[in-house]
Amino acid sequence: MLVGLTDVTPLARAVHARLTAGDEPGAARLLPVERPYPLPVEIAQVVGAGAD
């Protein structure tokens, strides 16, 4: 079931502009913080996700 759509075109353009200008830290600040998805141990083992 689809519950919504978000147009991220303006964000992608802003990130691209900063990267093109050589401002990688500035581009990174525009992006959301990534959080690990909590997987049950059994599934993490099956898919090969785990502590590195």
PDB file of all heavy atoms in Angstrom:
ATOM      1  N   MET A   1       0.844  -1.172   0.000  1.00  0.00           N
ATOM      2  CA  MET A   1       0.000   0.000   0.000  1.00  0.00           C
ATOM      3  C   MET A   1       0.895   1.243   0.000  1.00  0.00           C
ATOM      4  O   MET A   1       1.790   1.379   0.829  1.00  0.00           O
ATOM      5  CB  MET A   1      -0.896  -0.011   1.238  1.00  0.00           C
ATOM      6  CG  MET A   1      -1.642   1.281   1.417  1.00  0.00           C
ATOM      7  SD  MET A   1      -2.896   1.299   2.698  1.00  0.00           S
ATOM      8  CE  MET A   1      -1.972   0.991   4.148  1.00  0.00           C
ATOM      9  N   LEU A   2       0.669   2.107  -0.920  1.00  0.00           N
ATOM     10  CA  LEU A   2       1.399   3.364  -1.023  1.00  0.00           C
ATOM     11  C   LEU A   2       0.718   4.396  -0.138  1.00  0.00           C
ATOM     12  O   LEU A   2      -0.493   4.582  -0.211  1.00  0.00           O
ATOM     13  CB  LEU A   2       1.402   3.842  -2.482  1.00  0.00           C
ATOM     14  CG  LEU A   2       2.126   5.129  -2.775  1.00  0.00           C
ATOM     15  CD1 LEU A   2       3.606   4.966  -2.490  1.00  0.00           C
ATOM     16  CD2 LEU A   2       1.919   5.529  -4.219  1.00  0.00           C
ATOM     17  N   VAL A   3       1.503   5.035   0.722  1.00  0.00           N
ATOM     18  CA  VAL A   3       0.910   6.023   1.625  1.00  0.00           C
ATOM     19  C   VAL A   3       1.347   7.449   1.316  1.00  0.00           C
ATOM     20  O   VAL A   3       0.814   8.391   1.871  1.00  0.00           O
ATOM     21  CB  VAL A   3       1.195   5.693   3.102  1.00  0.00           C
ATOM     22  CG1 VAL A   3       0.527   4.392   3.497  1.00  0.00           C
ATOM     23  CG2 VAL A   3       2.678   5.648   3.370  1.00  0.00           C
ATOM     24  N   GLY A   4       2.325   7.617   0.433  1.00  0.00           N
ATOM     25  CA  GLY A   4       2.731   8.968   0.092  1.00  0.00           C
ATOM     26  C   GLY A   4       3.941   9.001  -0.825  1.00  0.00           C
ATOM     27  O   GLY A   4       4.666   8.018  -0.943  1.00  0.00           O
ATOM     28  N   LEU A   5       4.118  10.119  -1.461  1.00  0.00           N
ATOM     29  CA  LEU A   5       5.265  10.363  -2.333  1.00  0.00           C
ATOM     30  C   LEU A   5       5.888  11.689  -1.940  1.00  0.00           C
ATOM     31  O   LEU A   5       5.181  12.631  -1.587  1.00  0.00           O
ATOM     32  CB  LEU A   5       4.840  10.435  -3.798  1.00  0.00           C
ATOM     33  CG  LEU A   5       4.269   9.185  -4.425  1.00  0.00           C
ATOM     34  CD1 LEU A   5       3.757   9.491  -5.821  1.00  0.00           C
ATOM     35  CD2 LEU A   5       5.323   8.099  -4.486  1.00  0.00           C
ATOM     36  N   THR A   6       7.193  11.754  -2.046  1.00  0.00           N
ATOM     37  CA  THR A   6       7.890  13.002  -1.766  1.00  0.00           C
ATOM     38  C   THR A   6       8.812  13.309  -2.945  1.00  0.00           C
ATOM     39  O   THR A   6       9.637  12.472  -3.324  1.00  0.00           O
ATOM     40  CB  THR A   6       8.731  12.885  -0.479  1.00  0.00           C
ATOM     41  OG1 THR A   6       7.870  12.535   0.595  1.00  0.00           O
ATOM     42  CG2 THR A   6       9.431  14.176  -0.172  1.00  0.00           C
ATOM     43  N   ASP A   7       8.663  14.477  -3.525  1.00  0.00           N
ATOM     44  CA  ASP A   7       9.525  14.905  -4.626  1.00  0.00           C
ATOM     45  C   ASP A   7      10.828  15.433  -4.028  1.00  0.00           C
ATOM     46  O   ASP A   7      10.838  16.465  -3.355  1.00  0.00           O
ATOM     47  CB  ASP A   7       8.838  15.986  -5.449  1.00  0.00           C
ATOM     48  CG  ASP A   7       9.663  16.445  -6.638  1.00  0.00           C
ATOM     49  OD1 ASP A   7      10.767  15.892  -6.870  1.00  0.00           O
ATOM     50  OD2 ASP A   7       9.212  17.367  -7.340  1.00  0.00           O
ATOM     51  N   VAL A   8      11.909  14.719  -4.253  1.00  0.00           N
ATOM     52  CA  VAL A   8      13.205  15.124  -3.705  1.00  0.00           C
ATOM     53  C   VAL A   8      14.080  15.793  -4.773  1.00  0.00           C
ATOM     54  O   VAL A   8      15.280  15.973  -4.564  1.00  0.00           O
ATOM     55  CB  VAL A   8      13.944  13.927  -3.058  1.00  0.00           C
ATOM     56  CG1 VAL A   8      13.169  13.396  -1.866  1.00  0.00           C
ATOM     57  CG2 VAL A   8      14.212  12.841  -4.073  1.00  0.00           C
ATOM     58  N   THR A   9      13.481  16.186  -5.887  1.00  0.00           N
ATOM     59  CA  THR A   9      14.238  16.828  -6.967  1.00  0.00           C
ATOM     60  C   THR A   9      14.985  18.068  -6.482  1.00  0.00           C
ATOM     61  O   THR A   9      16.185  18.211  -6.758  1.00  0.00           O
ATOM     62  CB  THR A   9      13.326  17.161  -8.154  1.00  0.00           C
ATOM     63  OG1 THR A   9      12.688  15.956  -8.601  1.00  0.00           O
ATOM     64  CG2 THR A   9      14.111  17.782  -9.296  1.00  0.00           C
ATOM     65  N   PRO A  10      14.340  18.979  -5.748  1.00  0.00           N
ATOM     66  CA  PRO A  10      15.086  20.163  -5.286  1.00  0.00           C
ATOM     67  C   PRO A  10      16.270  19.787  -4.384  1.00  0.00           C
ATOM     68  O   PRO A  10      17.349  20.380  -4.488  1.00  0.00           O
ATOM     69  CB  PRO A  10      14.044  20.977  -4.519  1.00  0.00           C
ATOM     70  CG  PRO A  10      12.729  20.546  -5.080  1.00  0.00           C
ATOM     71  CD  PRO A  10      12.911  19.080  -5.404  1.00  0.00           C
ATOM     72  N   LEU A  11      16.083  18.810  -3.525  1.00  0.00           N
ATOM     73  CA  LEU A  11      17.174  18.364  -2.657  1.00  0.00           C
ATOM     74  C   LEU A  11      18.306  17.767  -3.491  1.00  0.00           C
ATOM     75  O   LEU A  11      19.483  18.071  -3.271  1.00  0.00           O
ATOM     76  CB  LEU A  11      16.669  17.338  -1.644  1.00  0.00           C
ATOM     77  CG  LEU A  11      17.744  16.671  -0.786  1.00  0.00           C
ATOM     78  CD1 LEU A  11      18.506  17.693   0.038  1.00  0.00           C
ATOM     79  CD2 LEU A  11      17.122  15.601   0.097  1.00  0.00           C
ATOM     80  N   ALA A  12      17.957  16.916  -4.450  1.00  0.00           N
ATOM     81  CA  ALA A  12      18.978  16.305  -5.302  1.00  0.00           C
ATOM     82  C   ALA A  12      19.762  17.365  -6.067  1.00  0.00           C
ATOM     83  O   ALA A  12      20.992  17.273  -6.201  1.00  0.00           O
ATOM     84  CB  ALA A  12      18.332  15.323  -6.279  1.00  0.00           C
ATOM     85  N   ARG A  13      19.085  18.374  -6.534  1.00  0.00           N
ATOM     86  CA  ARG A  13      19.770  19.465  -7.262  1.00  0.00           C
ATOM     87  C   ARG A  13      20.695  20.249  -6.338  1.00  0.00           C
ATOM     88  O   ARG A  13      21.801  20.629  -6.729  1.00  0.00           O
ATOM     89  CB  ARG A  13      18.746  20.378  -7.922  1.00  0.00           C
ATOM     90  CG  ARG A  13      18.081  19.712  -9.107  1.00  0.00           C
ATOM     91  CD  ARG A  13      17.158  20.643  -9.842  1.00  0.00           C
ATOM     92  NE  ARG A  13      16.658  19.968 -11.046  1.00  0.00           N
ATOM     93  CZ  ARG A  13      15.438  20.098 -11.517  1.00  0.00           C
ATOM     94  NH1 ARG A  13      14.568  20.892 -10.921  1.00  0.00           N
ATOM     95  NH2 ARG A  13      15.068  19.452 -12.603  1.00  0.00           N
ATOM     96  N   ALA A  14      20.245  20.489  -5.115  1.00  0.00           N
ATOM     97  CA  ALA A  14      21.076  21.221  -4.159  1.00  0.00           C
ATOM     98  C   ALA A  14      22.312  20.405  -3.786  1.00  0.00           C
ATOM     99  O   ALA A  14      23.424  20.944  -3.709  1.00  0.00           O
ATOM    100  CB  ALA A  14      20.269  21.561  -2.905  1.00  0.00           C
ATOM    101  N   VAL A  15      22.128  19.109  -3.561  1.00  0.00           N
ATOM    102  CA  VAL A  15      23.269  18.239  -3.243  1.00  0.00           C
ATOM    103  C   VAL A  15      24.233  18.210  -4.426  1.00  0.00           C
ATOM    104  O   VAL A  15      25.454  18.355  -4.256  1.00  0.00           O
ATOM    105  CB  VAL A  15      22.788  16.816  -2.881  1.00  0.00           C
ATOM    106  CG1 VAL A  15      23.960  15.850  -2.800  1.00  0.00           C
ATOM    107  CG2 VAL A  15      22.020  16.834  -1.562  1.00  0.00           C
ATOM    108  N   HIS A  16      23.710  18.063  -5.630  1.00  0.00           N
ATOM    109  CA  HIS A  16      24.561  18.033  -6.831  1.00  0.00           C
ATOM    110  C   HIS A  16      25.346  19.331  -6.977  1.00  0.00           C
ATOM    111  O   HIS A  16      26.549  19.310  -7.282  1.00  0.00           O
ATOM    112  CB  HIS A  16      23.701  17.792  -8.074  1.00  0.00           C
ATOM    113  CG  HIS A  16      24.484  17.768  -9.332  1.00  0.00           C
ATOM    114  ND1 HIS A  16      24.587  18.866 -10.151  1.00  0.00           N
ATOM    115  CD2 HIS A  16      25.215  16.794  -9.907  1.00  0.00           C
ATOM    116  CE1 HIS A  16      25.352  18.558 -11.191  1.00  0.00           C
ATOM    117  NE2 HIS A  16      25.743  17.306 -11.066  1.00  0.00           N
ATOM    118  N   ALA A  17      24.686  20.443  -6.749  1.00  0.00           N
ATOM    119  CA  ALA A  17      25.363  21.748  -6.880  1.00  0.00           C
ATOM    120  C   ALA A  17      26.520  21.850  -5.892  1.00  0.00           C
ATOM    121  O   ALA A  17      27.614  22.323  -6.246  1.00  0.00           O
ATOM    122  CB  ALA A  17      24.368  22.887  -6.659  1.00  0.00           C
ATOM    123  N   ARG A  18      26.296  21.411  -4.674  1.00  0.00           N
ATOM    124  CA  ARG A  18      27.385  21.479  -3.678  1.00  0.00           C
ATOM    125  C   ARG A  18      28.524  20.535  -4.039  1.00  0.00           C
ATOM    126  O   ARG A  18      29.691  20.886  -3.877  1.00  0.00           O
ATOM    127  CB  ARG A  18      26.851  21.191  -2.287  1.00  0.00           C
ATOM    128  CG  ARG A  18      25.903  22.293  -1.852  1.00  0.00           C
ATOM    129  CD  ARG A  18      25.830  22.438  -0.399  1.00  0.00           C
ATOM    130  NE  ARG A  18      24.877  23.516  -0.085  1.00  0.00           N
ATOM    131  CZ  ARG A  18      24.744  24.018   1.091  1.00  0.00           C
ATOM    132  NH1 ARG A  18      25.454  23.575   2.097  1.00  0.00           N
ATOM    133  NH2 ARG A  18      23.877  24.980   1.298  1.00  0.00           N
ATOM    134  N   LEU A  19      28.179  19.349  -4.494  1.00  0.00           N
ATOM    135  CA  LEU A  19      29.235  18.411  -4.883  1.00  0.00           C
ATOM    136  C   LEU A  19      30.016  18.937  -6.077  1.00  0.00           C
ATOM    137  O   LEU A  19      31.244  18.823  -6.120  1.00  0.00           O
ATOM    138  CB  LEU A  19      28.631  17.038  -5.207  1.00  0.00           C
ATOM    139  CG  LEU A  19      28.097  16.265  -4.004  1.00  0.00           C
ATOM    140  CD1 LEU A  19      27.365  15.015  -4.474  1.00  0.00           C
ATOM    141  CD2 LEU A  19      29.209  15.918  -3.025  1.00  0.00           C
ATOM    142  N   THR A  20      29.323  19.514  -7.038  1.00  0.00           N
ATOM    143  CA  THR A  20      29.990  20.088  -8.216  1.00  0.00           C
ATOM    144  C   THR A  20      30.931  21.219  -7.809  1.00  0.00           C
ATOM    145  O   THR A  20      32.005  21.393  -8.396  1.00  0.00           O
ATOM    146  CB  THR A  20      28.938  20.605  -9.217  1.00  0.00           C
ATOM    147  OG1 THR A  20      28.117  19.494  -9.612  1.00  0.00           O
ATOM    148  CG2 THR A  20      29.589  21.202 -10.454  1.00  0.00           C
ATOM    149  N   ALA A  21      30.546  21.956  -6.775  1.00  0.00           N
ATOM    150  CA  ALA A  21      31.378  23.057  -6.282  1.00  0.00           C
ATOM    151  C   ALA A  21      32.504  22.570  -5.372  1.00  0.00           C
ATOM    152  O   ALA A  21      33.307  23.363  -4.895  1.00  0.00           O
ATOM    153  CB  ALA A  21      30.503  24.060  -5.529  1.00  0.00           C
ATOM    154  N   GLY A  22      32.545  21.252  -5.122  1.00  0.00           N
ATOM    155  CA  GLY A  22      33.601  20.704  -4.277  1.00  0.00           C
ATOM    156  C   GLY A  22      33.289  20.760  -2.787  1.00  0.00           C
ATOM    157  O   GLY A  22      34.179  20.568  -1.964  1.00  0.00           O
ATOM    158  N   ASP A  23      32.039  21.017  -2.443  1.00  0.00           N
ATOM    159  CA  ASP A  23      31.643  21.136  -1.037  1.00  0.00           C
ATOM    160  C   ASP A  23      30.970  19.846  -0.564  1.00  0.00           C
ATOM    161  O   ASP A  23      29.764  19.801  -0.334  1.00  0.00           O
ATOM    162  CB  ASP A  23      30.699  22.331  -0.862  1.00  0.00           C
ATOM    163  CG  ASP A  23      30.286  22.563   0.581  1.00  0.00           C
ATOM    164  OD1 ASP A  23      30.904  21.980   1.496  1.00  0.00           O
ATOM    165  OD2 ASP A  23      29.331  23.336   0.787  1.00  0.00           O
ATOM    166  N   GLU A  24      31.758  18.785  -0.412  1.00  0.00           N
ATOM    167  CA  GLU A  24      31.203  17.503   0.027  1.00  0.00           C
ATOM    168  C   GLU A  24      30.605  17.586   1.437  1.00  0.00           C
ATOM    169  O   GLU A  24      29.509  17.057   1.659  1.00  0.00           O
ATOM    170  CB  GLU A  24      32.259  16.406  -0.057  1.00  0.00           C
ATOM    171  CG  GLU A  24      31.684  15.039   0.167  1.00  0.00           C
ATOM    172  CD  GLU A  24      32.671  13.934  -0.113  1.00  0.00           C
ATOM    173  OE1 GLU A  24      33.582  14.124  -0.932  1.00  0.00           O
ATOM    174  OE2 GLU A  24      32.521  12.864   0.509  1.00  0.00           O
ATOM    175  N   PRO A  25      31.272  18.237   2.391  1.00  0.00           N
ATOM    176  CA  PRO A  25      30.650  18.352   3.719  1.00  0.00           C
ATOM    177  C   PRO A  25      29.310  19.093   3.678  1.00  0.00           C
ATOM    178  O   PRO A  25      28.362  18.720   4.369  1.00  0.00           O
ATOM    179  CB  PRO A  25      31.675  19.112   4.548  1.00  0.00           C
ATOM    180  CG  PRO A  25      32.980  18.872   3.861  1.00  0.00           C
ATOM    181  CD  PRO A  25      32.638  18.784   2.399  1.00  0.00           C
ATOM    182  N   GLY A  26      29.220  20.123   2.864  1.00  0.00           N
ATOM    183  CA  GLY A  26      27.961  20.867   2.736  1.00  0.00           C
ATOM    184  C   GLY A  26      26.871  20.015   2.133  1.00  0.00           C
ATOM    185  O   GLY A  26      25.715  20.081   2.553  1.00  0.00           O
ATOM    186  N   ALA A  27      27.224  19.204   1.148  1.00  0.00           N
ATOM    187  CA  ALA A  27      26.250  18.298   0.539  1.00  0.00           C
ATOM    188  C   ALA A  27      25.783  17.271   1.562  1.00  0.00           C
ATOM    189  O   ALA A  27      24.585  16.987   1.665  1.00  0.00           O
ATOM    190  CB  ALA A  27      26.860  17.600  -0.673  1.00  0.00           C
ATOM    191  N   ALA A  28      26.699  16.739   2.341  1.00  0.00           N
ATOM    192  CA  ALA A  28      26.352  15.733   3.348  1.00  0.00           C
ATOM    193  C   ALA A  28      25.411  16.313   4.400  1.00  0.00           C
ATOM    194  O   ALA A  28      24.507  15.615   4.878  1.00  0.00           O
ATOM    195  CB  ALA A  28      27.616  15.189   4.001  1.00  0.00           C
ATOM    196  N   ARG A  29      25.587  17.585   4.738  1.00  0.00           N
ATOM    197  CA  ARG A  29      24.719  18.216   5.749  1.00  0.00           C
ATOM    198  C   ARG A  29      23.270  18.349   5.271  1.00  0.00           C
ATOM    199  O   ARG A  29      22.354  18.477   6.072  1.00  0.00           O
ATOM    200  CB  ARG A  29      25.262  19.579   6.156  1.00  0.00           C
ATOM    201  CG  ARG A  29      26.448  19.492   7.096  1.00  0.00           C
ATOM    202  CD  ARG A  29      26.791  20.860   7.687  1.00  0.00           C
ATOM    203  NE  ARG A  29      27.146  21.846   6.678  1.00  0.00           N
ATOM    204  CZ  ARG A  29      28.368  22.029   6.202  1.00  0.00           C
ATOM    205  NH1 ARG A  29      29.375  21.290   6.639  1.00  0.00           N
ATOM    206  NH2 ARG A  29      28.613  22.946   5.297  1.00  0.00           N
ATOM    207  N   LEU A  30      23.059  18.342   3.951  1.00  0.00           N
ATOM    208  CA  LEU A  30      21.703  18.450   3.417  1.00  0.00           C
ATOM    209  C   LEU A  30      20.929  17.137   3.517  1.00  0.00           C
ATOM    210  O   LEU A  30      19.697  17.134   3.435  1.00  0.00           O
ATOM    211  CB  LEU A  30      21.747  18.881   1.940  1.00  0.00           C
ATOM    212  CG  LEU A  30      22.296  20.275   1.658  1.00  0.00           C
ATOM    213  CD1 LEU A  30      22.390  20.488   0.152  1.00  0.00           C
ATOM    214  CD2 LEU A  30      21.432  21.338   2.305  1.00  0.00           C
ATOM    215  N   LEU A  31      21.638  16.047   3.678  1.00  0.00           N
ATOM    216  CA  LEU A  31      21.007  14.728   3.681  1.00  0.00           C
ATOM    217  C   LEU A  31      20.615  14.302   5.091  1.00  0.00           C
ATOM    218  O   LEU A  31      21.250  14.699   6.068  1.00  0.00           O
ATOM    219  CB  LEU A  31      21.970  13.703   3.071  1.00  0.00           C
ATOM    220  CG  LEU A  31      22.369  13.991   1.629  1.00  0.00           C
ATOM    221  CD1 LEU A  31      23.461  13.028   1.186  1.00  0.00           C
ATOM    222  CD2 LEU A  31      21.165  13.900   0.711  1.00  0.00           C
ATOM    223  N   PRO A  32      19.574  13.480   5.192  1.00  0.00           N
ATOM    224  CA  PRO A  32      19.174  13.014   6.525  1.00  0.00           C
ATOM    225  C   PRO A  32      20.222  12.074   7.113  1.00  0.00           C
ATOM    226  O   PRO A  32      20.980  11.420   6.386  1.00  0.00           O
ATOM    227  CB  PRO A  32      17.863  12.269   6.273  1.00  0.00           C
ATOM    228  CG  PRO A  32      17.893  11.906   4.835  1.00  0.00           C
ATOM    229  CD  PRO A  32      18.726  12.946   4.142  1.00  0.00           C
ATOM    230  N   VAL A  33      20.246  11.996   8.431  1.00  0.00           N
ATOM    231  CA  VAL A  33      21.153  11.081   9.115  1.00  0.00           C
ATOM    232  C   VAL A  33      20.651   9.662   8.882  1.00  0.00           C
ATOM    233  O   VAL A  33      19.456   9.387   9.013  1.00  0.00           O
ATOM    234  CB  VAL A  33      21.187  11.390  10.631  1.00  0.00           C
ATOM    235  CG1 VAL A  33      22.012  10.363  11.376  1.00  0.00           C
ATOM    236  CG2 VAL A  33      21.720  12.789  10.859  1.00  0.00           C
ATOM    237  N   GLU A  34      21.547   8.776   8.490  1.00  0.00           N
ATOM    238  CA  GLU A  34      21.172   7.381   8.272  1.00  0.00           C
ATOM    239  C   GLU A  34      21.204   6.627   9.591  1.00  0.00           C
ATOM    240  O   GLU A  34      22.108   6.803  10.386  1.00  0.00           O
ATOM    241  CB  GLU A  34      22.131   6.715   7.284  1.00  0.00           C
ATOM    242  CG  GLU A  34      21.992   7.238   5.885  1.00  0.00           C
ATOM    243  CD  GLU A  34      22.816   6.426   4.895  1.00  0.00           C
ATOM    244  OE1 GLU A  34      22.832   5.184   5.007  1.00  0.00           O
ATOM    245  OE2 GLU A  34      23.442   7.051   4.044  1.00  0.00           O
ATOM    246  N   ARG A  35      20.176   5.821   9.798  1.00  0.00           N
ATOM    247  CA  ARG A  35      20.113   4.989  10.994  1.00  0.00           C
ATOM    248  C   ARG A  35      20.019   3.538  10.557  1.00  0.00           C
ATOM    249  O   ARG A  35      19.302   3.229   9.611  1.00  0.00           O
ATOM    250  CB  ARG A  35      18.876   5.329  11.829  1.00  0.00           C
ATOM    251  CG  ARG A  35      18.911   6.747  12.385  1.00  0.00           C
ATOM    252  CD  ARG A  35      17.618   7.086  13.074  1.00  0.00           C
ATOM    253  NE  ARG A  35      16.554   7.042  12.050  1.00  0.00           N
ATOM    254  CZ  ARG A  35      15.274   6.855  12.311  1.00  0.00           C
ATOM    255  NH1 ARG A  35      14.861   6.692  13.536  1.00  0.00           N
ATOM    256  NH2 ARG A  35      14.384   6.836  11.350  1.00  0.00           N
ATOM    257  N   PRO A  36      20.711   2.644  11.248  1.00  0.00           N
ATOM    258  CA  PRO A  36      20.602   1.232  10.899  1.00  0.00           C
ATOM    259  C   PRO A  36      19.182   0.738  11.127  1.00  0.00           C
ATOM    260  O   PRO A  36      18.515   1.159  12.080  1.00  0.00           O
ATOM    261  CB  PRO A  36      21.556   0.524  11.866  1.00  0.00           C
ATOM    262  CG  PRO A  36      22.323   1.590  12.545  1.00  0.00           C
ATOM    263  CD  PRO A  36      21.610   2.881  12.354  1.00  0.00           C
ATOM    264  N   TYR A  37      18.724  -0.118  10.232  1.00  0.00           N
ATOM    265  CA  TYR A  37      17.408  -0.723  10.395  1.00  0.00           C
ATOM    266  C   TYR A  37      17.549  -1.883  11.373  1.00  0.00           C
ATOM    267  O   TYR A  37      18.403  -2.744  11.187  1.00  0.00           O
ATOM    268  CB  TYR A  37      16.876  -1.218   9.054  1.00  0.00           C
ATOM    269  CG  TYR A  37      15.454  -1.707   9.142  1.00  0.00           C
ATOM    270  CD1 TYR A  37      14.405  -0.803   9.076  1.00  0.00           C
ATOM    271  CD2 TYR A  37      15.162  -3.055   9.308  1.00  0.00           C
ATOM    272  CE1 TYR A  37      13.093  -1.232   9.172  1.00  0.00           C
ATOM    273  CE2 TYR A  37      13.854  -3.489   9.402  1.00  0.00           C
ATOM    274  CZ  TYR A  37      12.823  -2.575   9.326  1.00  0.00           C
ATOM    275  OH  TYR A  37      11.529  -2.999   9.428  1.00  0.00           O
ATOM    276  N   PRO A  38      16.720  -1.904  12.420  1.00  0.00           N
ATOM    277  CA  PRO A  38      16.863  -2.970  13.413  1.00  0.00           C
ATOM    278  C   PRO A  38      16.350  -4.308  12.868  1.00  0.00           C
ATOM    279  O   PRO A  38      15.158  -4.470  12.633  1.00  0.00           O
ATOM    280  CB  PRO A  38      15.999  -2.481  14.577  1.00  0.00           C
ATOM    281  CG  PRO A  38      14.988  -1.569  13.955  1.00  0.00           C
ATOM    282  CD  PRO A  38      15.669  -0.946  12.767  1.00  0.00           C
ATOM    283  N   LEU A  39      17.262  -5.227  12.646  1.00  0.00           N
ATOM    284  CA  LEU A  39      16.901  -6.556  12.159  1.00  0.00           C
ATOM    285  C   LEU A  39      16.973  -7.568  13.288  1.00  0.00           C
ATOM    286  O   LEU A  39      17.909  -7.538  14.079  1.00  0.00           O
ATOM    287  CB  LEU A  39      17.880  -7.022  11.070  1.00  0.00           C
ATOM    288  CG  LEU A  39      17.805  -6.353   9.716  1.00  0.00           C
ATOM    289  CD1 LEU A  39      18.908  -6.887   8.812  1.00  0.00           C
ATOM    290  CD2 LEU A  39      16.453  -6.589   9.081  1.00  0.00           C
ATOM    291  N   PRO A  40      16.014  -8.481  13.325  1.00  0.00           N
ATOM    292  CA  PRO A  40      16.166  -9.586  14.265  1.00  0.00           C
ATOM    293  C   PRO A  40      17.431 -10.378  13.918  1.00  0.00           C
ATOM    294  O   PRO A  40      17.806 -10.489  12.747  1.00  0.00           O
ATOM    295  CB  PRO A  40      14.917 -10.436  14.030  1.00  0.00           C
ATOM    296  CG  PRO A  40      13.922  -9.496  13.413  1.00  0.00           C
ATOM    297  CD  PRO A  40      14.744  -8.516  12.618  1.00  0.00           C
ATOM    298  N   VAL A  41      18.106 -10.906  14.911  1.00  0.00           N
ATOM    299  CA  VAL A  41      19.373 -11.612  14.715  1.00  0.00           C
ATOM    300  C   VAL A  41      19.248 -12.701  13.658  1.00  0.00           C
ATOM    301  O   VAL A  41      20.128 -12.852  12.798  1.00  0.00           O
ATOM    302  CB  VAL A  41      19.868 -12.212  16.059  1.00  0.00           C
ATOM    303  CG1 VAL A  41      21.110 -13.054  15.850  1.00  0.00           C
ATOM    304  CG2 VAL A  41      20.129 -11.111  17.054  1.00  0.00           C
ATOM    305  N   GLU A  42      18.155 -13.442  13.684  1.00  0.00           N
ATOM    306  CA  GLU A  42      17.989 -14.548  12.735  1.00  0.00           C
ATOM    307  C   GLU A  42      17.984 -14.056  11.291  1.00  0.00           C
ATOM    308  O   GLU A  42      18.594 -14.667  10.415  1.00  0.00           O
ATOM    309  CB  GLU A  42      16.678 -15.303  13.011  1.00  0.00           C
ATOM    310  CG  GLU A  42      16.539 -15.855  14.410  1.00  0.00           C
ATOM    311  CD  GLU A  42      16.076 -14.815  15.427  1.00  0.00           C
ATOM    312  OE1 GLU A  42      15.452 -13.799  15.058  1.00  0.00           O
ATOM    313  OE2 GLU A  42      16.364 -15.023  16.623  1.00  0.00           O
ATOM    314  N   ILE A  43      17.323 -12.962  11.048  1.00  0.00           N
ATOM    315  CA  ILE A  43      17.270 -12.416   9.689  1.00  0.00           C
ATOM    316  C   ILE A  43      18.610 -11.812   9.307  1.00  0.00           C
ATOM    317  O   ILE A  43      19.078 -11.975   8.177  1.00  0.00           O
ATOM    318  CB  ILE A  43      16.126 -11.387   9.559  1.00  0.00           C
ATOM    319  CG1 ILE A  43      14.786 -12.093   9.748  1.00  0.00           C
ATOM    320  CG2 ILE A  43      16.184 -10.672   8.218  1.00  0.00           C
ATOM    321  CD1 ILE A  43      13.600 -11.165   9.772  1.00  0.00           C
ATOM    322  N   ALA A  44      19.254 -11.113  10.223  1.00  0.00           N
ATOM    323  CA  ALA A  44      20.565 -10.519   9.937  1.00  0.00           C
ATOM    324  C   ALA A  44      21.549 -11.602   9.526  1.00  0.00           C
ATOM    325  O   ALA A  44      22.359 -11.404   8.610  1.00  0.00           O
ATOM    326  CB  ALA A  44      21.077  -9.764  11.158  1.00  0.00           C
ATOM    327  N   GLN A  45      21.497 -12.753  10.151  1.00  0.00           N
ATOM    328  CA  GLN A  45      22.410 -13.849   9.795  1.00  0.00           C
ATOM    329  C   GLN A  45      22.109 -14.364   8.398  1.00  0.00           C
ATOM    330  O   GLN A  45      23.010 -14.636   7.618  1.00  0.00           O
ATOM    331  CB  GLN A  45      22.299 -14.976  10.818  1.00  0.00           C
ATOM    332  CG  GLN A  45      22.867 -14.618  12.167  1.00  0.00           C
ATOM    333  CD  GLN A  45      22.595 -15.666  13.239  1.00  0.00           C
ATOM    334  OE1 GLN A  45      21.721 -16.511  13.084  1.00  0.00           O
ATOM    335  NE2 GLN A  45      23.333 -15.586  14.335  1.00  0.00           N
ATOM    336  N   VAL A  46      20.835 -14.475   8.062  1.00  0.00           N
ATOM    337  CA  VAL A  46      20.450 -14.983   6.737  1.00  0.00           C
ATOM    338  C   VAL A  46      20.910 -14.048   5.629  1.00  0.00           C
ATOM    339  O   VAL A  46      21.409 -14.497   4.593  1.00  0.00           O
ATOM    340  CB  VAL A  46      18.920 -15.212   6.654  1.00  0.00           C
ATOM    341  CG1 VAL A  46      18.483 -15.497   5.235  1.00  0.00           C
ATOM    342  CG2 VAL A  46      18.496 -16.343   7.584  1.00  0.00           C
ATOM    343  N   VAL A  47      20.758 -12.750   5.828  1.00  0.00           N
ATOM    344  CA  VAL A  47      21.107 -11.791   4.783  1.00  0.00           C
ATOM    345  C   VAL A  47      22.555 -11.311   4.849  1.00  0.00           C
ATOM    346  O   VAL A  47      22.992 -10.502   4.037  1.00  0.00           O
ATOM    347  CB  VAL A  47      20.145 -10.582   4.763  1.00  0.00           C
ATOM    348  CG1 VAL A  47      18.720 -11.021   4.518  1.00  0.00           C
ATOM    349  CG2 VAL A  47      20.259  -9.762   6.034  1.00  0.00           C
ATOM    350  N   GLY A  48      23.296 -11.802   5.827  1.00  0.00           N
ATOM    351  CA  GLY A  48      24.710 -11.437   5.939  1.00  0.00           C
ATOM    352  C   GLY A  48      24.934 -10.056   6.510  1.00  0.00           C
ATOM    353  O   GLY A  48      25.976  -9.433   6.265  1.00  0.00           O
ATOM    354  N   ALA A  49      23.990  -9.535   7.256  1.00  0.00           N
ATOM    355  CA  ALA A  49      24.153  -8.236   7.905  1.00  0.00           C
ATOM    356  C   ALA A  49      24.596  -8.488   9.334  1.00  0.00           C
ATOM    357  O   ALA A  49      24.049  -9.316  10.024  1.00  0.00           O
ATOM    358  CB  ALA A  49      22.837  -7.473   7.894  1.00  0.00           C
ATOM    359  N   GLY A  50      25.580  -7.773   9.748  1.00  0.00           N
ATOM    360  CA  GLY A  50      26.037  -7.962  11.121  1.00  0.00           C
ATOM    361  C   GLY A  50      27.185  -7.039  11.431  1.00  0.00           C
ATOM    362  O   GLY A  50      27.536  -6.174  10.640  1.00  0.00           O
ATOM    363  N   ALA A  51      27.742  -7.223  12.578  1.00  0.00           N
ATOM    364  CA  ALA A  51      28.871  -6.394  12.998  1.00  0.00           C
ATOM    365  C   ALA A  51      30.050  -6.633  12.067  1.00  0.00           C
ATOM    366  O   ALA A  51      30.357  -7.758  11.720  1.00  0.00           O
ATOM    367  CB  ALA A  51      29.251  -6.735  14.438  1.00  0.00           C
ATOM    368  N   ASP A  52      30.661  -5.543  11.666  1.00  0.00           N
ATOM    369  CA  ASP A  52      31.838  -5.642  10.775  1.00  0.00           C
ATOM    370  C   ASP A  52      33.103  -5.690  11.591  1.00  0.00           C
ATOM    371  O   ASP A  52      33.245  -5.188  12.615  1.00  0.00           O
ATOM    372  CB  ASP A  52      31.883  -4.446   9.810  1.00  0.00           C
ATOM    373  CG  ASP A  52      30.706  -4.486   8.846  1.00  0.00           C
ATOM    374  OD1 ASP A  52      30.286  -5.574   8.447  1.00  0.00           O
ATOM    375  OD2 ASP A  52      30.219  -3.393   8.493  1.00  0.00           O
TER     376      ASP A  52
END
